[in-house]
Amino acid sequence: NIYWLEGKWAEAKAEFKLELDSNPKNCMALWKTGNVMLQTKEDLAKASEFVDRAVELCPNVPQAILDQARLAAEMGRDESALELFKRVAQLSPEESSVHYQLARLYRKLGKVEESNTELNIVRELKAKEDNARH
């Protein structure tokens, strides 16, 4: 986990593999393995398998669903990505990155009004974060 937090992707992936060898149903190790592969753009189809399995085992982990959505978007499955981003926004409405991803996808799909709504949410959340820090 420390390797993952530090962005040492190869080391993190090796450690997650060891964990999965001993416990193949560890949804966090599954998700983070897929996340590493997404970060490094390594075999996105295989990364999707890891993340999908993680969500199957632990269906309400917003970060894993966010990666499912990011992978779907990367692979051109925009409608699937849209539904997944919406699900993450429901599970974790204060997570600004999901609203940003929704805004980008809406813009790509030509849904300008929806995109602008999501960008406004991002601005509001960022303003809240800034106020909380001061």
Salt bridges, closest charged atoms under 4 A:
GLU6 OE1 - LYS8 NZ 3.26
ASP21 OD2 - LYS17 NZ 3.26
GLU42 OE2 - LYS13 NZ 2.34
GLU49 OE1 - LYS46 NZ 3.47
GLU56 OE2 - ARG53 NH1 2.69
ASP67 OD1 - ARG70 NH1 3.05
GLU74 OE2 - LYS41 NZ 3.17
ASP78 OD1 - LYS108 NZ 3.16
GLU83 OE2 - LYS86 NZ 3.75
GLU94 OE1 - LYS128 NZ 3.66
GLU118 OE1 - HIS99 ND1 2.62
GLU129 OE1 - LYS126 NZ 3.94
GLU129 OE1 - ARG133 NH2 3.94
ASP130 OD1 - ARG133 NH2 3.20
